[in-house]
Amino acid sequence: MPGTANSGGRNRKSAAQHKRDGTFQKCRHGADPAAATAATPDPPKGAPALPKDLAGEARAEWHRMIARLEASRTLSSVDDAVLYRYCQLHARAERLEGEIAKLASPFYDDHLGNPKVHPAFAQLRSHDQVLRGYLVEFGLTPAARTRVKATDPAAGAADPFADFEGIDDVRQPAH
């Protein structure tokens, strides 16, 4: 992201961009793909279950986010908790924007008669910053996309859970 620490004011180049520019260094821009895959956790693919208590705008945003993450091939079934928090915060920000729209003026006078900006504006700004952080975590901002690695399973790749198929319920002996 431009202007952040250690970025030099420029977005990070992808390995493909370094190869194209002739500046690719294996020690800095990428290792053996097999080694990188082994070192990187691979969360289970699939959509998390819709929480029962999500309603209204939060529920609608849940479905929109699921569609976005599926389209970018980064959705994992273990994303449920962070998706839930994001959707709840999104719904709160939408309600806050509605309340701000009802205000006659963004200013009010304090007890001394000095004009002040309504505190709801600061609260909405805070919500927006946190929501942006969530979007970065999901790789849904332009700068974050360069750091997200969406992979499709290789053709003929072994299913890591195949060993567990057909196993009957294991019951603990009664004590």
C-alpha positions in Angstrom: 0.0 0.0 0.0 1.4 3.4 -0.9 3.0 5.3 2.0 3.1 2.5 4.5 6.2 1.6 6.4 8.8 -0.4 4.5 7.0 0.0 1.2 9.0 2.9 -0.1 5.7 4.5 -1.2 5.1 1.8 -3.8 3.0 -1.3 -3.9 4.9 -4.6 -3.7 5.6 -6.2 -7.1 4.5 -9.8 -7.7 7.0 -12.5 -8.6 5.7 -12.4 -12.2 6.4 -8.6 -12.4 9.9 -9.2 -11.1 10.5 -11.9 -13.7 9.1 -9.6 -16.4 11.4 -6.8 -15.3 14.5 -9.0 -14.9 14.7 -8.3 -11.2 13.5 -11.6 -9.8 15.7 -13.1 -7.1 14.8 -16.5 -5.8 16.0 -15.8 -2.3 13.8 -12.6 -2.1 10.8 -13.1 -4.4 10.0 -16.8 -4.2 11.3 -20.1 -3.3 10.6 -23.6 -4.7 6.8 -23.7 -5.1 6.6 -27.1 -3.5 8.5 -25.8 -0.4 6.3 -22.7 -0.2 3.2 -24.9 -0.3 4.4 -27.1 2.4 5.2 -24.2 4.7 1.9 -22.3 4.0 -1.2 -23.6 5.8 -4.0 -24.6 3.4 -7.3 -23.9 5.1 -10.2 -26.1 4.0 -12.1 -24.7 1.0 -15.9 -24.1 1.1 -18.4 -21.7 2.5 -18.9 -21.4 6.3 -22.4 -22.0 7.7 -24.6 -18.9 7.9 -24.9 -17.9 11.6 -28.5 -18.2 12.8 -28.6 -14.8 14.5 -27.6 -12.8 11.5 -30.5 -10.7 10.2 -31.2 -7.7 8.0 -28.3 -5.9 6.5 -25.7 -8.1 8.3 -27.3 -11.2 6.6 -27.4 -9.5 3.2 -23.7 -8.6 3.5 -22.9 -12.1 4.5 -24.3 -13.4 1.2 -22.5 -10.6 -0.7 -19.2 -11.4 0.9 -19.6 -15.2 0.3 -20.1 -14.4 -3.4 -17.1 -12.0 -3.5 -14.8 -14.5 -1.8 -16.0 -17.4 -3.9 -15.3 -15.3 -7.0 -11.8 -14.6 -5.8 -11.2 -18.2 -4.9 -10.2 -17.4 -1.3 -13.3 -18.6 0.6 -12.6 -21.0 3.4 -15.0 -22.7 5.8 -12.8 -21.5 8.8 -13.5 -17.8 7.9 -16.8 -17.9 9.8 -15.8 -15.9 12.9 -14.1 -13.0 11.0 -16.9 -12.9 8.4 -19.5 -12.7 11.3 -17.7 -9.8 12.9 -17.3 -8.0 9.6 -21.0 -8.4 8.7 -22.1 -7.2 12.1 -19.9 -4.1 11.9 -21.0 -3.4 8.4 -24.7 -3.5 9.5 -23.9 -1.1 12.4 -22.1 1.3 10.0 -25.1 1.2 7.7 -27.4 2.1 10.6 -25.1 4.9 11.7 -25.1 6.3 8.2 -28.9 6.3 8.3 -28.9 8.2 11.6 -26.4 10.7 10.3 -28.6 11.3 7.2 -31.5 12.3 9.5 -29.4 15.0 11.3 -30.5 18.5 10.4 -26.8 19.6 10.6 -23.5 17.8 11.2 -22.7 20.5 13.8 -24.2 21.1 17.2 -23.3 23.6 20.0 -21.6 22.4 23.1 -22.6 23.7 26.6 -20.5 26.8 26.0 -22.1 27.6 22.6 -19.1 26.4 20.6 -19.9 24.6 17.3 -18.8 20.9 17.4 -19.0 18.2 14.8 -21.5 15.5 15.8 -19.7 12.5 17.4 -21.5 10.1 15.0 -19.1 11.3 12.3 -16.1 10.2 14.3 -17.8 6.9 15.1 -18.5 6.3 11.4 -15.0 7.1 10.5 -13.7 4.6 13.0 -16.2 1.9 11.6 -14.9 2.6 8.1 -11.3 2.1 9.1 -12.0 -1.2 10.8 -14.1 -2.4 7.9 -11.2 -1.5 5.5 -9.0 -3.6 7.7 -11.3 -6.6 7.3 -11.4 -6.1 3.6 -7.6 -6.1 3.5 -7.6 -9.4 5.5 -9.9 -10.9 2.9 -7.7 -9.7 0.1 -10.5 -7.5 -1.3 -8.6 -4.2 -1.8 -6.4 -3.5 -4.8 -3.2 -3.4 -2.7 -4.1 -6.6 -0.8 -4.7 -8.6 -3.9 -1.0 -8.7 -4.7 -0.4 -10.6 -1.5 -3.2 -13.2 -1.8 -2.4 -16.5 -3.4 -5.5 -18.3 -4.6 -4.7 -21.8 -5.8 -6.8 -24.4 -7.5 -5.9 -28.0 -6.5 -3.6 -29.5 -9.1 -5.2 -32.1 -11.4 -4.7 -35.5 -10.0 -3.6 -34.2 -6.6 -4.1 -36.5 -3.7 -7.0 -35.6 -1.4 -5.4 -35.0 2.1 -8.6 -36.3 3.8 -8.9 -39.5 1.7 -7.4 -41.6 4.6 -10.3 -40.7 6.8 -13.1 -41.8 4.4 -15.0 -44.9 5.5 -13.9 -44.7 9.1 -16.8 -45.6 11.4 -17.5 -43.5 14.4 -14.9 -44.2 17.0 -16.5 -44.6 20.4 -14.7 -44.1 23.7 -15.1 -47.1 26.0 -17.4 -46.4 29.0 -15.6 -45.8 32.2 
